[in-house]
Amino acid sequence: MPIGLERDIVDQEIYRRTVGRFREAGIRLPRISQLAGPLGMKDEVAGLADVDPDLPDPRNLFRVHWHNAADRTHLAAVPEHIVLPPEITGIEAKIIVLLGNRFPMVRAHKVLAAYACLVPRLVTGQFDPTRHRAIWPSTGNYCRGGVAISRILGCHGVAVLPEGMSRERFQWLEDWVTDPGDIVRTPGTESNVKEIYDACHALAKDPDNVILNQFNEFGNYIMHRAVTGPALEKAFDAVRGDGPLRARAFVSATGSAGTLAAGDHLKERLGTKVCAVEALECPTLLYNGYGEHNIQGIGDKHVPFIHNVMNTDFVVGVSDAGSDALNLLFNTTVGRGYMTARKGVGQEAAGALADLGLSSIANVLGAIKVAKYMGLGPDDAVLTVATDGAEMYGTELEKAAESDFAGRFDEAAAAETFGRYLLAATTDNMIETTQRDRERIFNLGYYTWVEQQGVSVADFDARRDSGFWNGLMDMVPLWDSLIDDFNRAAG
């Protein structure tokens, strides 16, 4: 399986060439443990405040973590987050949202997963930056993160994504790739993941193309469990202080299922439930369904190989009508004006909503539904993440206004949106998974991974056991050791 879990150097000649390339470029790699605890990187971040976080500078590798401050140049003692007030959510429970738009270069947390997928191949002599091309299949942010990581590491990156994704994503890619041909547009939109796989199958016929598929790369899972999980725990501890607040659930859109791995950490440490969100228009996990939707960043119609299904407690369906409309409410003058003047939302809280992109809004809606289902109160918290911010979806505002509000999003439309999608959120289209539910969802993945992608039945079934997932975390100290050896060899 192309899962990137090799423990030793696979090809000494490739390793030698890669070390030489990094020595010439003066590139140093951060350890995973450093990204989980960046406050200890005093020597590595010395002078980093003078480096533009949006430039392809290798020093920005030491910003690929959750502890970037709001200015994205300095370190924050507590990962940046917001606590949504009841005036917005309509519930007493606290919803704590970790902010992904503080990450460097792409303003999204997918750059973390990209680092986790490419670097283990570099330090084990599997990826040759003098010859190979890194292929990054994605529905948006992961391929941007992959292109960014590739460029600052002196590797050739290629983005593969649906042609219907937001214009802002393509504008960013056009500025970062060295050749327009390095942006491969596949048919469809958010839900068309198989078309991405088909394009990767064609690209894989060239032995110089290395497919770094976030949906089956265990580095994606490992990094989020090792880094995102502890970041969420630190944010929760900061909000709780000395009070009685309890972390009851972690909510995240399925997507590649990498971020859901943070829930495995939180369940182990805090006893939280793990809740997977998907688009109601494409209810793959809920109903074995299919369809199209616009919650950009949560590609579906399949069960990701790195989804620890047997540890998932809830599946929650959220409509893209809600995320599209709330994007207008949260990120227009009319919408924010209505919330502050009519609903008692403070200016600071209203302004912070710009930190929520479409999939982030879906996560918040999922968190509200879970809190209502569980009957949570003021001493309870639901944790979630904002994978990116509103800056990636400016052109989606006009589309939503035209399609849903006849081109006019006024105060009446803002009131309708607030009441319908926030205050009136219900617990429909969600399940608290039984053992049979989990087995059904797990088995559904067979058709993608065994029949289509060629995974053996033994490797497929091995993932039923919790010991398999816990054992993956043994790779963190091993990869850290390999990174140390590589850095020493590169001088």
MOQUIGI-V862108 format. One record per residue. N is the residue number from 0. PHI is phi in whole degrees, -180 to 180 (NA if undefined). OMEGA is omega in whole degrees, -180 to 180 (NA if undefined). Layout:
n: {N	N}
phi: {PHI	PHI}
omega: {OMEGA	OMEGA}
This chain:
n: {0	1	2	3	4	5	6	7	8	9	10	11	12	13	14	15	16	17	18	19	20	21	22	23	24	25	26	27	28	29	30	31	32	33	34	35	36	37	38	39	40	41	42	43	44	45	46	47	48	49	50	51	52	53	54	55	56	57	58	59	60	61	62	63	64	65	66	67	68	69	70	71	72	73	74	75	76	77	78	79	80	81	82	83	84	85	86	87	88	89	90	91	92	93	94	95	96	97	98	99	100	101	102	103	104	105	106	107	108	109	110	111	112	113	114	115	116	117	118	119	120	121	122	123	124	125	126	127	128	129	130	131	132	133	134	135	136	137	138	139	140	141	142	143	144	145	146	147	148	149	150	151	152	153	154	155	156	157	158	159	160	161	162	163	164	165	166	167	168	169	170	171	172	173	174	175	176	177	178	179	180	181	182	183	184	185	186	187	188	189	190	191	192	193	194	195	196	197	198	199	200	201	202	203	204	205	206	207	208	209	210	211	212	213	214	215	216	217	218	219	220	221	222	223	224	225	226	227	228	229	230	231	232	233	234	235	236	237	238	239	240	241	242	243	244	245	246	247	248	249	250	251	252	253	254	255	256	257	258	259	260	261	262	263	264	265	266	267	268	269	270	271	272	273	274	275	276	277	278	279	280	281	282	283	284	285	286	287	288	289	290	291	292	293	294	295	296	297	298	299	300	301	302	303	304	305	306	307	308	309	310	311	312	313	314	315	316	317	318	319	320	321	322	323	324	325	326	327	328	329	330	331	332	333	334	335	336	337	338	339	340	341	342	343	344	345	346	347	348	349	350	351	352	353	354	355	356	357	358	359	360	361	362	363	364	365	366	367	368	369	370	371	372	373	374	375	376	377	378	379	380	381	382	383	384	385	386	387	388	389	390	391	392	393	394	395	396	397	398	399	400	401	402	403	404	405	406	407	408	409	410	411	412	413	414	415	416	417	418	419	420	421	422	423	424	425	426	427	428	429	430	431	432	433	434	435	436	437	438	439	440	441	442	443	444	445	446	447	448	449	450	451	452	453	454	455	456	457	458	459	460	461	462	463	464	465	466	467	468	469	470	471	472	473	474	475	476	477	478	479	480	481	482	483	484	485	486	487	488	489	490}
phi: {NA	-81	-109	68	-111	-64	-106	-135	-70	-87	-136	-65	-68	-62	-59	-62	-65	-67	-58	-61	-62	-72	-64	-63	-86	67	-95	-120	-101	-77	-75	-62	-63	-70	-70	-77	-133	-69	-65	-89	-91	-65	-68	-69	-98	-60	82	-67	-61	-87	-95	-64	-68	-104	-98	-77	-102	-56	-66	-69	-58	-82	-113	-83	-161	-89	-99	-77	-73	-60	-79	65	-116	-113	-86	-109	-63	-117	-53	-61	-156	-127	-113	-73	-78	-63	-62	-95	-85	77	-128	-82	-63	-84	-108	-102	-117	-77	-100	-84	-81	-89	-69	-75	69	-108	53	-155	-77	-66	-64	-66	-65	-62	-59	-67	-87	-88	-62	-58	-73	-68	-84	-115	69	-105	-120	-104	-66	-85	-139	-77	-115	-89	-99	-115	-77	-166	-103	152	-78	-65	-68	-67	-61	-65	-63	-64	-63	-59	-65	-75	-97	72	-108	-94	-107	-128	-95	-122	-156	-65	-67	-90	-73	-59	-59	-61	-63	-69	-61	-62	-61	-62	-78	-104	-77	-89	-141	-55	-68	-84	-113	-102	-94	-104	-65	96	-133	-56	-85	-91	-74	-59	-64	-67	-60	-61	-64	-68	-60	-66	-68	-69	-66	-88	-63	-84	-95	-109	-85	-110	-84	-59	-76	-133	-89	-69	-59	-61	-61	-60	-65	-71	-69	-82	-117	-70	-57	-62	-64	-63	-63	-66	-64	-62	-59	-67	-71	-67	58	-101	-85	-90	-59	-118	-84	-101	-155	-117	-122	-154	-60	-62	52	-83	78	-63	-63	-59	-62	-59	-65	-65	-65	-68	-64	-66	-89	-120	76	-73	-79	-107	-124	-98	-103	-141	-72	-62	-72	-142	-84	-64	-77	-69	-129	54	-93	-151	151	-117	-158	-124	-83	-65	116	-130	-47	-145	68	-163	-108	-56	-64	-96	-85	-79	-58	-71	-112	-95	-94	-137	-123	-125	-93	-130	-82	-69	-62	-70	-67	-64	-68	-70	-60	-68	-63	-79	-129	-128	-61	-63	-64	-68	-61	-63	-65	-75	-82	-109	-116	75	-80	-68	-60	-65	-66	-66	-65	-68	-67	-66	-80	-111	-86	-63	-69	-66	-63	-60	-61	-65	-61	-61	-64	-63	-63	-65	-62	-68	-62	-82	66	-77	-122	-66	-96	-118	-132	-115	-102	-154	-129	-101	-62	-152	-111	-69	-64	-85	-134	-59	-72	-73	-62	-63	-61	-67	-62	-70	-79	-106	-133	54	82	-132	-99	-107	-64	-64	-67	-63	-64	-61	-64	-61	-68	-73	-100	-106	-64	-97	-59	-117	-103	-76	52	-152	-133	-92	-73	-89	-59	-67	-60	-65	-66	-61	-66	-58	-64	-60	-67	-55	-71	-79	-88	-87	-73	-93	-104	80	-73	-70	-62	-63	-68	-64	-72	-57	-78	-70	-88	-61	-62	-61	-70	-64	-67	-60	-72	-65	-72	-62	-65	-66	-64	-60	-65	-64	-65	-60	-62	-64	-62	-65	-66	-85	78}
omega: {177	-174	173	-178	179	-175	-177	177	-174	-177	-176	-179	176	179	-179	-180	-180	177	179	179	-179	177	180	-177	-179	-177	176	-177	174	173	177	179	176	179	176	-180	-172	-180	178	-176	-174	-179	-176	-176	177	-179	-177	-179	180	-178	178	-178	-179	178	178	-179	-179	179	177	172	-179	171	-178	-179	-174	-174	174	178	-177	179	176	177	-178	178	175	-180	178	178	-179	-178	172	174	-176	-177	179	177	178	-171	-177	179	-179	-179	179	173	-178	-174	176	-169	-178	-177	172	-180	-178	169	-175	-178	179	-173	-179	177	177	178	-180	177	-177	-178	-176	-172	177	177	178	-174	174	176	178	-180	-178	-178	177	-175	-172	170	178	-179	-173	178	-169	167	173	-170	-179	180	175	177	179	177	179	-180	179	-174	-177	176	178	178	-179	-178	179	179	175	-177	-179	-177	-177	-180	-173	-179	-179	179	-179	177	178	-179	-180	179	-172	-180	180	-179	179	178	178	171	-178	-179	179	-178	171	-177	-171	-173	-172	-178	-179	178	175	178	-180	178	179	176	179	-180	-177	177	174	-176	178	176	178	-177	179	-172	-176	-176	177	177	-178	173	177	178	-175	-177	-179	177	-177	-172	-178	178	178	178	176	178	179	177	178	180	180	179	-178	-175	178	-176	-175	-174	179	175	-172	-176	170	-174	177	174	-177	-179	176	-177	177	-178	178	179	175	178	177	175	-176	177	-180	-174	-171	180	-178	169	178	-172	-179	179	173	-180	178	180	178	-170	-175	-178	-178	-169	-172	-174	-177	179	-180	177	-175	175	-170	180	-178	-179	-170	-169	177	176	-178	-179	-177	175	177	-172	-173	177	-178	-173	-179	165	-172	177	179	-178	176	173	178	-179	178	-178	180	173	176	-179	-174	-168	171	178	180	-178	-179	178	178	-177	-178	-176	-171	-175	176	179	180	-179	-179	180	179	179	-179	-179	174	178	-176	172	-174	-180	177	177	177	177	180	178	176	180	178	-180	180	180	178	-180	-177	-180	-174	-178	-174	178	-179	179	171	-178	175	-178	168	-174	175	-178	-174	-176	179	-171	180	-179	178	179	-179	179	-178	179	-179	-174	-173	-175	177	176	-176	176	-178	-176	178	178	178	179	178	-179	-179	-178	-174	-170	178	-175	-175	178	-176	-179	176	176	173	178	166	-165	169	176	-180	177	-178	178	178	-179	179	-177	179	179	-180	-171	175	-165	179	-175	-175	-171	171	176	178	179	-180	179	178	-176	-178	-175	175	-171	178	178	177	-177	178	180	179	-176	172	-180	-176	178	178	178	178	179	178	177	178	180	-180	179	178	-180	-179	176	NA}
